[in-house]
Amino acid sequence: MNMRQRALASYGDVKATTGVAAADNVQLIQMLFDGLIESLSTAQGHIQNGAIMEKSKSLARAGRIVVGLQGALDFEKGGDIARNLNELYSYVTRRLFHVNAYNDLSALSEIHNLMDEIRQAWQVVPTLVPASARTYHLN
C-alpha cells in the first residue's frame, strides 16, 4: 500500500472528508494533523468534564491518525527526518496510552504542543516544494 493509500485509510472518520480524494500529499498530511489536533483538544475537554468513554474515543482517533502519519513516512526519501519523525510518532503513541490510562492533562498538553509544531512545519511545505512534486497519482 503506497503512502497516499495508507494516509487515506488512516484518515477514517476525520470530519473534513470533502476534498480528500483530490488533495495532494501535503494537503492530506495537513488534514491529518488538523484532525489530530482536533482529537487532542476534544480529549482534553472530555477529561476535564469526566466523560471517560468519549475521552477514550477521541484518544483512539488521535492514535489512529498518528499511526497513519507514521505509516506514511518514506524512509528512502526522508532519511534522517523520516527516522526522527518515526521515533517521535512512536513516543506520541506511548504517551497517548498514558493519557488514556491516567487522564494526564500535562502529558496531553505535551503531545498537543509537539504535534502542533509539526503541523506548523507542514504549513510551510507548499512554499518549498513545487505542486507537481506534491501530487501523487493513483495507479
N, C-alpha and C positions, 0 to 999 in steps of 0.2 A: 504494500500500500504506500503510495507516494505521500509527500509532505502535505499537500493540499487535501487529499482524501482523509488523512489522519486528523488534520485540523478540523475539517468539516465534520467528521464523525464525533470528535470531542465537543464540537460546538453545542450539540444536543439541544437543550432547552433554553439557550441564551435568548433573551427576548427579541433582540433586533434581527430577526431572520430575513427580513426584506433586504435584498441585495447581496446575500451571501454567495449565491451561485456566480454572480458577475464580479465579485470582489477579487482584486489581485491579492497575492500572498501577504503583502504588507498590510492591506486593509483588513484582511482576515485575522491576522495576528493582533492588530489594533482592536478589533471587535472582541476577540477572545480576552484581551486584557480588560476591556471595558466590562465585559460580563464577569470577569474575576473580581474586579474592584467592587462591582455592584453586589456580588455574592458576599464578599467580606464585610461590606457595610451593613448588609441585611443581617448577617450572622451577629454582628455587634449589637444591633437593635434587639434581636431575639434574646441574646444573652442578658442584656440589660432589663428586658421585660420578663425574663424567666420562661420564655417559650422554647423549651428544650427540643421538642420534636422539630419545630421549624428551624431552629439553630442548626440541628444536625443535617437537615435537608440543604440548607444554604452552604454549609461547610462541605458537604458531599459534592455539591455542584461545583464549588470552588476547586475541590480536589480533582474532579474530572477535567476541568479546564487546565489545571496545572499539568496533569498527565498528558493532555493533548498538546500543550505547548512543548513539553519535554519530548514527546514522540515526534514532533515536527522538526526537531533540531537536525541539521545536516552537518555531521561531524567531518565529512570530507572537505566541504567548502568553508565551514565555520571555524575549523581549527580550535585554537585555544578559547575563543569566545564561546563556541558551542559547548566545549567541555566545561567551562566555568558556569554557563547557564544550566547545564545538566546537573551539576553539583548544587547550584542554588535551588533549582526546582525540586531536587530530592530533599534538601533541607526544608523547604517550604511545605512539602508533603508531610514530613515528620512533624513539623510544627502545627499543621492543621489537625493532625490526630491529637496532639497535645491539647490544643484549644478545645476540641470537641470533648475530650475526656475531663478537662478541668475548668472549662468556661473561663479561661485565662485571657482577659481583655488586653493585658500588656503584650502577650505573645501575638494576639490577633493584630494589635496595632503595629507590631514589628513587621509582620507579614504584609500588612496593608502598605506600609511605607516602602518596603523592599519592592513590592510588585508595582507600586505607583512610580517608583524611579525607573523601572524597566519600561513601563508603559510610556512614560515621558520620552525616553530614549527612542522608542519606536515611532513617536510622533514626528521626529526629525528625519527618519529614514527616507521618506519620499523626496526630500530635498537633496539627498545624497546619491540616490540610485535612480537611473532613468526608468520611466514607466515600462519600457519593453523588457527590462530585466526583472521587474516585479511581477509580471503576469505569467502564469503557468497555464498551459492549455492541456485539458484532459484528453487522453487518447480516445 
